[in-house]
Amino acid sequence: MQLSRRKFFTLAGASAASTLMMSPLEALYTRRANGQSVFGGGYGDLIRDPNGLLDLPRGFQYRAFSRTGETMSDGSPVPGGHDGMAAFPGPQNTVILVRNHELSPNSATQVVGPRPYDSACKGGTTTLQIGPNGELINHYASLSGTYRNCAGGPTPWGSWITCEENTSTPATNTPGSANNVMQAHGYNFEVPSNAGAPVDPVPLVAMGRFNHEAIAVDPRTGIVYETEDQRDSLIYRFVPTRPGQLSAGGTLQALVIKGMPQAKTFSGVPKRQPMPVEWVTITDPNPATDTVRVEGFSKGAAQFARGEGMWYGNGEIYFCCTNGGSVDSNGRPNGAGQVWRYIPERETIELFVEARSKDELDGPDNIVVAPHGDLIICEDGDAEQFLVGITSEGQLYRLARNAINDSEFAGACFSPDGKTLFANIQTPGITFAIRGPWKSQRGA
């Protein structure tokens, strides 16, 4: 398999050691049958963390902070459900993280803010300021009252687009709350990275009402690309009326593979074969029920197996499909995952990586393009969960292991200086800053 070259980011401090491992996909099963690691090479085997949090390659370190239940700088508790995240340059050589919290109305924790979008909903975002040595300076709520903020994406103009992954309207609202109005959900919201206090929630209605997952912005055009977390999801693009001003409206469109109307890409798609695409316009981006993808498919849009994380880098956009995958001997999709590549300038899409089993990849979710050239993927599967890297040569390796439990990784992103990889373990809710001898620092 072949991937185009990318770069990598990182930073952080505390103690832990672990591995990075690489090997061609064709060798994985033989290594597993011999009782060896299915991955090899790279930075070496993952080393068990004596603190039982995060296994990393030898020579790597982490710092853990902003755990669920701790008191934030605004006096409210850190919410749970740590999810999508992005890093931005902050004042005085600091890093600003804007972090999602994938919380439902019945969740045990919530993002507490003075002006929630919907008082019945507990999701939202928090903002963290990280010092030059990876230390947490402050953290506070920056958006509240939204529904299951799963992923999102950074914009070139310095904001975070946070995405609701549910279109439901809660049946009840909190009596006597400041905002006691039944609100529709399934929207994107924008949070400036420099917002020092909670923002007023403004749903970006024109970007569509559906089970949003992630977005990526092409900085050349200002067009925003969007994934949808459904088993029959579509890939969308939002063409803004005024680039950089998403609240001013625009046009929502869905991706069609030319010559393959209503293509179903769940399995059986040839790898690394670019296919030309075109776009159909969604006439009702804000329906009363969750029907945007129904309209798009009726117009020829391609279906994808649960579009999840999405990231722009060097003129290309990568996105994960959690439930895609090759077929087994009985012709059934294994659901181990796919990674796709879309090139806006060429208007082509291709299946980049397709897992043959969950030993290779287990439910790819959030994704980031690393400064040194690799893709880093957060697993959201059934067993042990890893941060998995994919090299430009198509080799897979394990960069980190959740040593706490089987909860998913989320929110992988890199500091602006390329020295720190930030990531979350969703439950119990911990953010990590990881630093080590990255390839770019070794001259690779």
Stockholm file with secondary structure:
# STOCKHOLM 1.0

chainA/1-444         MQLSRRKFFTLAGASAASTLMMSPLEALYTRRANGQSVFGGGYGDLIRDPNGLLDLPRGFQYRAFSRTGETMSDGSPVPGGHDGMAAFPGPQNTVILVRNHELSPNSATQVVGPRPYDSACKGGTTTLQIGPNGELINHYASLSGTYRNCAGGPTPWGSWITCEENTSTPATNTPGSANNVMQAHGYNFEVPSNAGAPVDPVPLVAMGRFNHEAIAVDPRTGIVYETEDQRDSLIYRFVPTRPGQLSAGGTLQALVIKGMPQAKTFSGVPKRQPMPVEWVTITDPNPATDTVRVEGFSKGAAQFARGEGMWYGNGEIYFCCTNGGSVDSNGRPNGAGQVWRYIPERETIELFVEARSKDELDGPDNIVVAPHGDLIICEDGDAEQFLVGITSEGQLYRLARNAINDSEFAGACFSPDGKTLFANIQTPGITFAIRGPWKSQRGA
#=GR chainA/1-444 SS CCCCCCBCCCCCCSCCCCCBCCBCGGGHHHHHHTTSCSCCSTTBSCBCCTTSSEEBCTTCEEEEECCTTSBCTTSSBCCSCEEEEEEEECGGGCEEEEEEECCCTTCSCCCCCSSCSCTTCCEEEEEEEECTTSCEEEEEEEEEEESCEEEEEECTTSEEEEEECCCCCCSCCCTTCSCCCCCCCCCEEEEETTCCSCCCCCCCGGGCCSCEEEEEECTTTCCEEEEECSTTBCCEEEEESSTTCGGGCEEEEEEEETTCTTCBCSSCCCBTCCEEEEEEECSCSSCSSSCHHHHHHHTTCCBBSCEEEEEEETTEEEEEETTCCCBCTTSCBCCCCEEEEEETTTTEEEEEEECSSTTTCSCEEEEEECBBSCEEEEECSSSSCEEEEECTTSCEEEEEEESSCSCCEEEEEECTTSCCEEEEETTTTEEEEEECCCHHHHTC
#=GC SS_cons         CCCCCCBCCCCCCSCCCCCBCCBCGGGHHHHHHTTSCSCCSTTBSCBCCTTSSEEBCTTCEEEEECCTTSBCTTSSBCCSCEEEEEEEECGGGCEEEEEEECCCTTCSCCCCCSSCSCTTCCEEEEEEEECTTSCEEEEEEEEEEESCEEEEEECTTSEEEEEECCCCCCSCCCTTCSCCCCCCCCCEEEEETTCCSCCCCCCCGGGCCSCEEEEEECTTTCCEEEEECSTTBCCEEEEESSTTCGGGCEEEEEEEETTCTTCBCSSCCCBTCCEEEEEEECSCSSCSSSCHHHHHHHTTCCBBSCEEEEEEETTEEEEEETTCCCBCTTSCBCCCCEEEEEETTTTEEEEEEECSSTTTCSCEEEEEECBBSCEEEEECSSSSCEEEEECTTSCEEEEEEESSCSCCEEEEEECTTSCCEEEEETTTTEEEEEECCCHHHHTC
//
